[in-house]
Amino acid sequence: MGYCIASDRITVDGGKVGYMYREEGDCCNDSGWRFFEGSEDQDYTDNTSHFEIYDVNTIANYDMDIIPLLDSPIGSAFERTANGFEPIPE
């Protein structure tokens, strides 16, 4: 599927994906997926050292709940709720 960008709150701190969106990829191998735990504030996200590039499969191994959503089109966004992931309207 290509690569994605994920927050250290998922890959380092062990949190689940709480918010995910898909944008146009930066190049041919970029899936466009961006994954956040959900508690990242502006100061946290402004620091690029808190994010890394991963294969999408790696993030799916951290949180298998995202797998059914990975074929969603560019422009999709989802937030985890008590009922699972819910789409966020554009």
VMD Tcl script that builds the backbone (N, CA, C; Angstrom):
set m [mol new atoms 270]
animate dup $m
set s [atomselect $m all]
$s set {name element resname resid chain x y z} {
  {N N MET 1 A 0.821 -1.196 0.000}
  {CA C MET 1 A 0.000 0.000 0.000}
  {C C MET 1 A 0.860 1.253 0.000}
  {N N GLY 2 A 2.105 1.144 0.395}
  {CA C GLY 2 A 2.980 2.311 0.432}
  {C C GLY 2 A 3.222 2.785 1.848}
  {N N TYR 3 A 3.760 3.982 1.932}
  {CA C TYR 3 A 4.084 4.488 3.259}
  {C C TYR 3 A 3.058 5.504 3.742}
  {N N CYS 4 A 3.194 5.848 5.033}
  {CA C CYS 4 A 2.305 6.790 5.694}
  {C C CYS 4 A 3.121 7.577 6.701}
  {N N ILE 5 A 2.495 8.496 7.366}
  {CA C ILE 5 A 3.127 9.241 8.450}
  {C C ILE 5 A 2.318 8.979 9.710}
  {N N ALA 6 A 3.015 8.666 10.798}
  {CA C ALA 6 A 2.332 8.357 12.061}
  {C C ALA 6 A 3.013 9.063 13.224}
  {N N SER 7 A 2.209 9.403 14.192}
  {CA C SER 7 A 2.654 10.064 15.413}
  {C C SER 7 A 3.366 9.086 16.342}
  {N N ASP 8 A 4.357 9.598 17.054}
  {CA C ASP 8 A 5.043 8.805 18.076}
  {C C ASP 8 A 4.092 8.368 19.188}
  {N N ARG 9 A 2.980 9.048 19.349}
  {CA C ARG 9 A 2.023 8.637 20.381}
  {C C ARG 9 A 1.469 7.244 20.082}
  {N N ILE 10 A 1.530 6.834 18.828}
  {CA C ILE 10 A 1.112 5.482 18.443}
  {C C ILE 10 A 2.305 4.536 18.492}
  {N N THR 11 A 3.367 4.880 17.803}
  {CA C THR 11 A 4.482 3.948 17.603}
  {C C THR 11 A 5.462 3.884 18.766}
  {N N VAL 12 A 5.584 4.947 19.515}
  {CA C VAL 12 A 6.506 4.964 20.664}
  {C C VAL 12 A 5.753 4.756 21.976}
  {N N ASP 13 A 4.651 5.491 22.141}
  {CA C ASP 13 A 3.904 5.449 23.400}
  {C C ASP 13 A 2.882 4.323 23.465}
  {N N GLY 14 A 2.574 3.699 22.323}
  {CA C GLY 14 A 1.677 2.544 22.320}
  {C C GLY 14 A 0.200 2.858 22.269}
  {N N GLY 15 A -0.170 4.085 21.925}
  {CA C GLY 15 A -1.577 4.441 21.823}
  {C C GLY 15 A -2.218 3.867 20.563}
  {N N LYS 16 A -3.524 3.789 20.567}
  {CA C LYS 16 A -4.284 3.371 19.393}
  {C C LYS 16 A -4.477 4.569 18.462}
  {N N VAL 17 A -4.739 4.292 17.202}
  {CA C VAL 17 A -5.074 5.356 16.270}
  {C C VAL 17 A -6.413 5.944 16.694}
  {N N GLY 18 A -6.442 7.254 16.877}
  {CA C GLY 18 A -7.674 7.926 17.263}
  {C C GLY 18 A -8.221 8.815 16.170}
  {N N TYR 19 A -7.345 9.195 15.250}
  {CA C TYR 19 A -7.730 10.062 14.145}
  {C C TYR 19 A -6.854 9.721 12.958}
  {N N MET 20 A -7.454 9.590 11.798}
  {CA C MET 20 A -6.707 9.268 10.590}
  {C C MET 20 A -7.348 9.972 9.408}
  {N N TYR 21 A -6.507 10.419 8.508}
  {CA C TYR 21 A -7.038 11.024 7.297}
  {C C TYR 21 A -6.128 10.666 6.132}
  {N N ARG 22 A -6.703 10.793 4.928}
  {CA C ARG 22 A -5.946 10.480 3.729}
  {C C ARG 22 A -5.948 11.687 2.809}
  {N N GLU 23 A -4.747 12.128 2.474}
  {CA C GLU 23 A -4.576 13.239 1.551}
  {C C GLU 23 A -3.833 12.746 0.312}
  {N N GLU 24 A -3.684 13.602 -0.643}
  {CA C GLU 24 A -2.897 13.272 -1.824}
  {C C GLU 24 A -1.470 12.979 -1.371}
  {N N GLY 25 A -0.914 11.863 -1.800}
  {CA C GLY 25 A 0.437 11.494 -1.404}
  {C C GLY 25 A 1.487 12.434 -1.976}
  {N N ASP 26 A 2.619 12.515 -1.296}
  {CA C ASP 26 A 3.715 13.376 -1.738}
  {C C ASP 26 A 4.443 12.818 -2.956}
  {N N CYS 27 A 4.396 11.515 -3.145}
  {CA C CYS 27 A 5.035 10.877 -4.301}
  {C C CYS 27 A 4.357 9.531 -4.536}
  {N N CYS 28 A 4.870 8.782 -5.472}
  {CA C CYS 28 A 4.203 7.547 -5.902}
  {C C CYS 28 A 4.102 6.481 -4.804}
  {N N ASN 29 A 4.985 6.457 -3.844}
  {CA C ASN 29 A 4.941 5.442 -2.784}
  {C C ASN 29 A 4.205 5.907 -1.532}
  {N N ASP 30 A 3.766 7.142 -1.517}
  {CA C ASP 30 A 3.059 7.700 -0.358}
  {C C ASP 30 A 1.568 7.396 -0.489}
  {N N SER 31 A 1.036 6.627 0.463}
  {CA C SER 31 A -0.388 6.279 0.454}
  {C C SER 31 A -1.277 7.483 0.742}
  {N N GLY 32 A -0.706 8.508 1.369}
  {CA C GLY 32 A -1.479 9.678 1.773}
  {C C GLY 32 A -2.073 9.566 3.167}
  {N N TRP 33 A -1.962 8.394 3.793}
  {CA C TRP 33 A -2.523 8.213 5.138}
  {C C TRP 33 A -1.664 8.905 6.172}
  {N N ARG 34 A -2.345 9.566 7.114}
  {CA C ARG 34 A -1.718 10.232 8.251}
  {C C ARG 34 A -2.451 9.754 9.500}
  {N N PHE 35 A -1.689 9.256 10.474}
  {CA C PHE 35 A -2.281 8.646 11.665}
  {C C PHE 35 A -1.857 9.382 12.932}
  {N N PHE 36 A -2.845 9.663 13.773}
  {CA C PHE 36 A -2.639 10.352 15.046}
  {C C PHE 36 A -3.323 9.562 16.150}
  {N N GLU 37 A -2.796 9.666 17.342}
  {CA C GLU 37 A -3.431 9.042 18.502}
  {C C GLU 37 A -4.669 9.855 18.908}
  {N N GLY 38 A -4.607 11.151 18.707}
  {CA C GLY 38 A -5.761 11.998 18.970}
  {C C GLY 38 A -5.558 13.028 20.053}
  {N N SER 39 A -4.534 12.863 20.869}
  {CA C SER 39 A -4.295 13.834 21.945}
  {C C SER 39 A -3.175 14.823 21.590}
  {N N GLU 40 A -2.642 14.745 20.380}
  {CA C GLU 40 A -1.564 15.644 19.973}
  {C C GLU 40 A -2.099 17.071 19.849}
  {N N ASP 41 A -1.480 17.994 20.552}
  {CA C ASP 41 A -1.881 19.393 20.430}
  {C C ASP 41 A -1.023 20.079 19.365}
  {N N GLN 42 A -1.273 21.352 19.135}
  {CA C GLN 42 A -0.562 22.067 18.078}
  {C C GLN 42 A 0.943 22.093 18.309}
  {N N ASP 43 A 1.383 22.310 19.548}
  {CA C ASP 43 A 2.818 22.317 19.844}
  {C C ASP 43 A 3.451 20.972 19.503}
  {N N TYR 44 A 2.750 19.897 19.819}
  {CA C TYR 44 A 3.259 18.554 19.528}
  {C C TYR 44 A 3.370 18.341 18.022}
  {N N THR 45 A 2.325 18.680 17.291}
  {CA C THR 45 A 2.334 18.432 15.850}
  {C C THR 45 A 3.278 19.372 15.102}
  {N N ASP 46 A 3.566 20.521 15.663}
  {CA C ASP 46 A 4.519 21.439 15.032}
  {C C ASP 46 A 5.948 20.907 15.073}
  {N N ASN 47 A 6.219 19.975 15.957}
  {CA C ASN 47 A 7.562 19.396 16.089}
  {C C ASN 47 A 7.638 18.136 15.224}
  {N N THR 48 A 8.258 18.252 14.075}
  {CA C THR 48 A 8.307 17.129 13.129}
  {C C THR 48 A 9.044 15.908 13.676}
  {N N SER 49 A 9.811 16.076 14.723}
  {CA C SER 49 A 10.518 14.916 15.292}
  {C C SER 49 A 9.551 13.943 15.978}
  {N N HIS 50 A 8.299 14.342 16.171}
  {CA C HIS 50 A 7.289 13.467 16.780}
  {C C HIS 50 A 6.581 12.580 15.760}
  {N N PHE 51 A 7.010 12.651 14.505}
  {CA C PHE 51 A 6.373 11.885 13.434}
  {C C PHE 51 A 7.438 11.167 12.620}
  {N N GLU 52 A 7.077 9.997 12.126}
  {CA C GLU 52 A 7.993 9.214 11.295}
  {C C GLU 52 A 7.233 8.639 10.118}
  {N N ILE 53 A 7.979 8.214 9.136}
  {CA C ILE 53 A 7.419 7.547 7.974}
  {C C ILE 53 A 7.469 6.041 8.216}
  {N N TYR 54 A 6.356 5.371 7.974}
  {CA C TYR 54 A 6.244 3.922 8.157}
  {C C TYR 54 A 5.500 3.324 6.976}
  {N N ASP 55 A 5.686 2.049 6.762}
  {CA C ASP 55 A 4.835 1.321 5.846}
  {C C ASP 55 A 3.452 1.259 6.491}
  {N N VAL 56 A 2.404 1.412 5.696}
  {CA C VAL 56 A 1.044 1.364 6.229}
  {C C VAL 56 A 0.812 0.053 6.988}
  {N N ASN 57 A 1.375 -1.032 6.497}
  {CA C ASN 57 A 1.222 -2.326 7.157}
  {C C ASN 57 A 1.757 -2.300 8.592}
  {N N THR 58 A 2.807 -1.552 8.828}
  {CA C THR 58 A 3.359 -1.442 10.184}
  {C C THR 58 A 2.336 -0.828 11.132}
  {N N ILE 59 A 1.682 0.236 10.699}
  {CA C ILE 59 A 0.681 0.885 11.554}
  {C C ILE 59 A -0.527 -0.023 11.726}
  {N N ALA 60 A -0.879 -0.760 10.684}
  {CA C ALA 60 A -1.984 -1.730 10.801}
  {C C ALA 60 A -1.654 -2.812 11.817}
  {N N ASN 61 A -0.386 -3.160 11.959}
  {CA C ASN 61 A 0.007 -4.124 12.984}
  {C C ASN 61 A -0.093 -3.536 14.385}
  {N N TYR 62 A 0.107 -2.229 14.523}
  {CA C TYR 62 A -0.087 -1.565 15.811}
  {C C TYR 62 A -1.568 -1.489 16.168}
  {N N ASP 63 A -2.427 -1.295 15.154}
  {CA C ASP 63 A -3.860 -1.098 15.402}
  {C C ASP 63 A -4.653 -1.683 14.232}
  {N N MET 64 A -5.079 -2.920 14.364}
  {CA C MET 64 A -5.772 -3.611 13.276}
  {C C MET 64 A -7.159 -3.044 12.980}
  {N N ASP 65 A -7.687 -2.196 13.857}
  {CA C ASP 65 A -9.000 -1.590 13.619}
  {C C ASP 65 A -9.007 -0.688 12.381}
  {N N ILE 66 A -7.834 -0.234 11.935}
  {CA C ILE 66 A -7.787 0.661 10.777}
  {C C ILE 66 A -7.902 -0.091 9.449}
  {N N ILE 67 A -7.674 -1.382 9.445}
  {CA C ILE 67 A -7.585 -2.148 8.199}
  {C C ILE 67 A -8.807 -1.981 7.295}
  {N N PRO 68 A -10.040 -2.071 7.795}
  {CA C PRO 68 A -11.190 -1.933 6.885}
  {C C PRO 68 A -11.295 -0.559 6.214}
  {N N LEU 69 A -10.588 0.429 6.724}
  {CA C LEU 69 A -10.693 1.795 6.207}
  {C C LEU 69 A -9.601 2.149 5.205}
  {N N LEU 70 A -8.597 1.311 5.059}
  {CA C LEU 70 A -7.414 1.676 4.294}
  {C C LEU 70 A -7.648 1.859 2.799}
  {N N ASP 71 A -8.717 1.324 2.257}
  {CA C ASP 71 A -9.023 1.529 0.842}
  {C C ASP 71 A -9.902 2.750 0.609}
  {N N SER 72 A -10.133 3.531 1.645}
  {CA C SER 72 A -10.949 4.740 1.511}
  {C C SER 72 A -10.245 5.743 0.596}
  {N N PRO 73 A -11.011 6.542 -0.126}
  {CA C PRO 73 A -10.402 7.464 -1.092}
  {C C PRO 73 A -9.715 8.662 -0.438}
  {N N ILE 74 A -8.904 9.320 -1.226}
  {CA C ILE 74 A -8.268 10.567 -0.797}
  {C C ILE 74 A -9.369 11.535 -0.382}
  {N N GLY 75 A -9.136 12.237 0.719}
  {CA C GLY 75 A -10.133 13.148 1.287}
  {C C GLY 75 A -10.905 12.540 2.442}
  {N N SER 76 A -10.710 11.233 2.676}
  {CA C SER 76 A -11.393 10.566 3.792}
  {C C SER 76 A -10.733 10.922 5.111}
  {N N ALA 77 A -11.540 10.982 6.159}
  {CA C ALA 77 A -11.045 11.226 7.514}
  {C C ALA 77 A -11.950 10.471 8.484}
  {N N PHE 78 A -11.333 9.910 9.518}
  {CA C PHE 78 A -12.068 9.109 10.491}
  {C C PHE 78 A -11.574 9.425 11.893}
  {N N GLU 79 A -12.509 9.347 12.837}
  {CA C GLU 79 A -12.192 9.553 14.247}
  {C C GLU 79 A -12.744 8.367 15.026}
  {N N ARG 80 A -11.934 7.875 15.969}
  {CA C ARG 80 A -12.392 6.764 16.809}
  {C C ARG 80 A -13.382 7.282 17.842}
  {N N THR 81 A -14.498 6.596 17.954}
  {CA C THR 81 A -15.505 6.908 18.967}
  {C C THR 81 A -15.743 5.639 19.778}
  {N N ALA 82 A -16.670 5.708 20.694}
  {CA C ALA 82 A -17.014 4.524 21.485}
  {C C ALA 82 A -17.582 3.408 20.608}
  {N N ASN 83 A -18.093 3.772 19.432}
  {CA C ASN 83 A -18.681 2.791 18.511}
  {C C ASN 83 A -17.741 2.370 17.397}
  {N N GLY 84 A -16.465 2.706 17.507}
  {CA C GLY 84 A -15.508 2.409 16.445}
  {C C GLY 84 A -15.206 3.674 15.663}
  {N N PHE 85 A -14.644 3.512 14.484}
  {CA C PHE 85 A -14.298 4.686 13.675}
  {C C PHE 85 A -15.532 5.234 12.978}
  {N N GLU 86 A -15.670 6.538 13.045}
  {CA C GLU 86 A -16.762 7.248 12.386}
  {C C GLU 86 A -16.162 8.203 11.365}
  {N N PRO 87 A -16.774 8.296 10.175}
  {CA C PRO 87 A -16.262 9.256 9.182}
  {C C PRO 87 A -16.479 10.687 9.648}
  {N N ILE 88 A -15.538 11.529 9.303}
  {CA C ILE 88 A -15.649 12.960 9.580}
  {C C ILE 88 A -15.965 13.626 8.239}
  {N N PRO 89 A -17.084 14.335 8.163}
  {CA C PRO 89 A -17.425 14.984 6.889}
  {C C PRO 89 A -16.393 16.033 6.514}
  {N N GLU 90 A -16.235 16.238 5.211}
  {CA C GLU 90 A -15.274 17.241 4.719}
  {C C GLU 90 A -15.677 18.627 5.121}
}
mol reanalyze $m
mol bondsrecalc $m
mol representation Tube
mol addrep $m
